[in-house]
Amino acid sequence: MSEAKNQKQEKIVSMFDDIAPTYDTANRVMSMGVDISWRKKACDLSFEYLGKKEIGRIIDVACGTGDMMGFWQKQAQKAGVKIEEIVGVDPSRGMLDVAKEKFPDFTYHTAKATEIPLEDAKGDILSITYGIRNVVDRQEALFEFNRVLKQGGLVVILEFMKDENKTLLKKMRDIYLHKILPYVGGLISKNLEAYTYLPNSIENFVTIQGMHAELEKAGFEILYTQSFSMDISTLIIAKKR
């Protein structure tokens, strides 16, 4: 990674360290809890696509405060799926401190998405929820995801994708993202810059088609794509070829 990219990545990590204590509260308020249904669907569909009742390892990259890890555990129990280990990976120590307090029985690594400290072909499922936008070397990270997954393993992405088709509803969504969300998040976290970063990062991100192309370049086959709630959030599930 170049020095400029490294500095940008470190600034993003520092921002998440700062908002870690209030991150869960801000997320629930800003999403009005609707993200819970998106996360549950991601887990349930992944279990269906994988088709196993016993899973060795689920890796949650950019795990933050551990929300998605908790959903993997809950939805697995409902589906009668046994998971040997759930692993969280995040470069933010502040976020991981919160995750460890919430879920002390999971395994954690302080690491970047491009440098996952696991051996080759060790994961059945790798998820990254609302974190791939924050990875500066995204294509490198996708190759790393492929490396740590078993053959036929799944990568599961939930993210706010850039949308160049600006319908009236999507323009209304953009007003919320740019004019309301930053101030709500800033009020809760006392960090307006962090929540101004969110809508800006979406505008500078890739489209769904762009993400498909990057996944395919990294050795994945797209299995499923769906957008939710005026296309605010998109779920992509892909399989390692």
N, C-alpha and C positions, 0 to 999 in steps of 0.2 A: 504494500500500500504506500502511495506517495505521502510525503510529509503533509501536504495540504489536506489530503483525504483523511489522514490519521488525526489531524487537528480537528477536522469537522466531526469525525466520529467521537472523539473524546469530549467535544462540547455537547453533543447529544447525550452521551452517557452521564455527564455532569448534571445536565438538566433533569434527567430522570432520577438521579440521586436526590436532587433537591425536592422533587414533588412526590417522592415515594410515600411519605406518611399519609398524604391525603389522596393518593391516586385512586384507590378503590371507591371512596366516597364521590369523588369528582366524576368518575366513569359512570356510576349508577345514576347520578343526578342528570348528567348530560345525555345519556342514552335512554333515560326513563325506564331502565331495566330491560329494554327490548333486546339488548345484546345477549342476554341469558338464553333466549330461544335460538339465536344464531349459533351460539357455542354448543348447545345441546344437539342441534341438528348436525353440526360438523362431526361431533363424536359418534352419534348414532349411525350416520351414513358411512363413516369410516369403518366402523365395526362390520357393517354389512358388506362393504367392498372387500375388506380383508378376509372375511369368512372364516375366522378362527375363534374358538372359545378359550384358547390359551395363548396369551401374548407375552413374549419375553420382555420387551422394553418399548416404552413410549417416551420419546424425547420432545420436550417442549422448549423451543429456542425463543430467545427474548421473552422468557417466561414471566418477567416482571414480578408482581406480587403473588403469583401462583394461581390466579383465577382459573386458567384453562386446565391446569393440572388437576385442580379439584373437580372440574367437570368430567375429565377423563375417568377419574375414579368413580364418581357417582353414576355416570351413564354406563360404565362397565358393569357395575353391580346390578343395575336394572336389566341389562342385556344378558346377564349370566356369563360375562366374560371375565376371565381371571388374568390379571396383569402382574407379572413378576416384579417389575420395577418401573417407576415413573421418574424421569430425570429432567430437571430444570437447568437451563443454560442461559445466563444473562451476564453482560459486562458490568451492570450496575450493582454495586454492593448494597446500596440503599434499598433497592427493590428486593434483592435476595434476602436481606435482613427481615423484611416484612413477610416474604414468602415462607421463610423458615419458621417464623413464629406461628403462621397460620397452619402450615403443613410440615411439621417436624419429621415425619416419617419418610418423606421423599428424599431423593438424592439431588445435590446441587453442585454446579460448577460455575465459577466466575470466569466467563470466557465470551469472546465475540462469536458471532454467527459464522464467521469465516475460519474459526480456529476451534472447533468443537473437540474437547479432549477425550474422545472415544475412538476405539479401534474401528477398522473398516467393517461394514456389514453387521452392526450391532443393534440396529433399531428396526422394529416392525412398523412403527408410525412415527413421523416427525411432524410436529405442528409448529406454526408460528402465527400468532394472532395479533394483528395490529402492530407488528414489529418489523416486517420486511421493508416498510417505507423508511425505517430508521437505520437500515444497513447501507452504508455508503458503497461498498463493493458488493452489490447485490448478486451479480452473475457469479462471482467467486463463491458467495455463500450458497447459491443453489447447487453448484458442483460439490461443495462440502456436504450439503444435505444428502446428495446422491451417494457420496462416499460412505457415510455412516449408516445408510439404510441397507437392509437385506434386499436381495433380488425379489421384486414384487412388492416391496415395502411402499408405504404411502407417505406422500408429503401433503399436508393439510394446511391451507392458507386461508385465513380470514383477514380481509383488508379493505380499506377505503381506496378504491381505484379511481384514477382520473377518468372523467367522462367528457368527451368532446361533443356529445350530442345534447345540447342545452335546450331541453324542453322547458315549459313553464314550471312544472313540478320540480325539475332539477335546479332551476334558477331560484325557486323558493328554498330548496335545500341549501344552496350555496349561501343565501342570505343568512340562514341559521348558522352555518359553519363559520362564516366570516364575521358576522356582526353580533351574534348572540353567544355562541359557544365559547369564544375566547374570554369573555367577561365573566361568564358563569364559572368556568374552570379557574380563571385567575382569581376570582373572589374566594373560592374554596381553598385553593393552594397557595394564595398570596404570591403567585408567579404568573403574571400576565404573559410574559415572553414565551413560556412553555406552551401555553394554549393558543397563542398566536401562531406558533410554529406548526401546530396541527393542520389547519386549513391550507397553509402555504405548502406544507409537505405533500398534501394531496395534489395540489395543482402542479407540482414539480415531479409527480410520480408517473408511472406508466399506465396505459389503458389495460383492460382485460386481455385484449388481443396481444398487447406487448408482453404481458406477464406469461401468457401461453407460450409465446415464442421463446422467451428466456428459459422457461421450464423444459421445453422440448430440446433446446440447445444443451441443457445440462443433463439430458438423458432420461427425461420423464415423458410418460404418455398421459395426456389429459383424460380423466375419467368423468369428471362432473364439474359444472360451473353454474352457480345461481347467485343472483343479486337480490338483496332484501331492502324493503322500506325505501321506496323511491331511489333504488340503486345506491343507497348510502354505503352499504356493506356488501362485499362479494365473497362467496365461498368457492374455493377451487380445491379439488382433490385430484392428485396425479399419482401415477404408479411408476416406480423405478423399472425401466426396461431391462 
